[in-house]
Amino acid sequence: MVVSSAGFGKDGDRYVVIASGNGAPSHPGWYQNLLARPIATVEIGPDKFKARARTARPEEREPLKRFVPYIEQQQTLTKREIPIVVLERG
């Protein structure tokens, strides 16, 4: 699975991305693919590793927003709730 994300945040050993699709009315295809198969290869600079992807739980959303501050602006572009995706090594 290949996902290209222009922006991400780092929370310890995990990465945080948003499935905004730049405010598209539906979730991006890569997010749908991760829902079906939550294993991805993450490449950031020279670092490459396998990760398990999951959608942030409701109680995690607010704390995780600080790692992707542009989510608020992206959210104004769409009526759907933009998923926050957590990528954990392993």
C-alpha positions as CSV (number, residue, x, y, z in Angstrom):
1,M,0.0,0.0,0.0
2,V,1.4,3.4,-1.0
3,V,0.1,6.5,0.7
4,S,1.5,9.9,-0.2
5,S,0.9,12.6,2.5
6,A,2.3,16.0,2.2
7,G,2.0,16.6,5.9
8,F,2.3,14.6,9.0
9,G,3.0,14.9,12.7
10,K,5.1,12.8,15.0
11,D,4.0,11.6,18.4
12,G,6.8,9.6,20.0
13,D,7.3,6.6,17.7
14,R,4.1,7.0,15.9
15,Y,3.0,9.2,13.0
16,V,-0.2,11.1,12.6
17,V,-1.8,12.0,9.2
18,I,-5.2,13.2,8.2
19,A,-7.4,11.7,5.4
20,S,-8.6,15.1,4.2
21,G,-8.3,14.7,0.4
22,N,-8.0,18.5,0.5
23,G,-11.6,18.8,1.6
24,A,-13.1,16.3,-0.9
25,P,-16.7,15.2,-0.1
26,S,-15.6,11.6,0.4
27,H,-12.6,10.0,2.1
28,P,-9.5,9.5,-0.1
29,G,-8.9,6.1,-1.7
30,W,-5.8,5.5,0.4
31,Y,-7.8,5.8,3.6
32,Q,-10.4,3.3,2.3
33,N,-7.6,0.9,1.4
34,L,-6.1,1.2,4.9
35,L,-9.5,0.4,6.4
36,A,-9.5,-2.8,4.4
37,R,-5.9,-3.6,5.0
38,P,-4.3,-1.6,7.8
39,I,-0.7,-2.5,7.1
40,A,1.5,0.1,5.3
41,T,5.1,0.8,4.5
42,V,6.1,4.3,5.7
43,E,9.0,6.2,4.2
44,I,10.1,9.4,5.7
45,G,13.5,10.5,4.4
46,P,15.9,7.6,4.7
47,D,13.6,5.9,7.4
48,K,11.5,3.1,6.0
49,F,9.4,0.8,8.1
50,K,6.2,-1.3,8.3
51,A,3.3,0.3,10.2
52,R,-0.2,-0.6,11.3
53,A,-2.7,2.1,10.5
54,R,-5.8,2.9,12.5
55,T,-8.3,5.6,12.8
56,A,-7.9,7.7,15.9
57,R,-10.6,6.9,18.5
58,P,-13.0,9.8,19.4
59,E,-11.3,10.5,22.7
60,E,-7.9,10.8,20.9
61,R,-9.0,13.3,18.3
62,E,-8.5,16.5,20.3
63,P,-5.1,15.6,21.7
64,L,-3.8,14.4,18.3
65,K,-4.9,17.6,16.5
66,R,-1.9,19.4,17.9
67,F,0.3,17.2,15.7
68,V,-1.6,18.2,12.5
69,P,-2.7,21.7,13.2
70,Y,-3.8,22.3,9.6
71,I,-6.8,19.9,10.2
72,E,-9.0,22.8,11.3
73,Q,-8.5,24.6,8.0
74,Q,-9.1,21.4,6.0
75,Q,-12.2,20.6,8.0
76,T,-13.8,23.9,6.9
77,L,-13.6,22.6,3.3
78,T,-15.9,19.6,3.8
79,K,-19.0,18.5,5.8
80,R,-17.6,15.0,6.6
81,E,-15.4,14.5,9.7
82,I,-11.8,14.2,8.4
83,P,-10.3,11.1,9.9
84,I,-7.1,11.3,11.8
85,V,-4.9,8.3,11.1
86,V,-2.3,6.9,13.5
87,L,0.6,4.9,12.0
88,E,2.3,2.7,14.6
89,R,5.5,0.8,13.9
90,G,5.2,-3.0,13.8
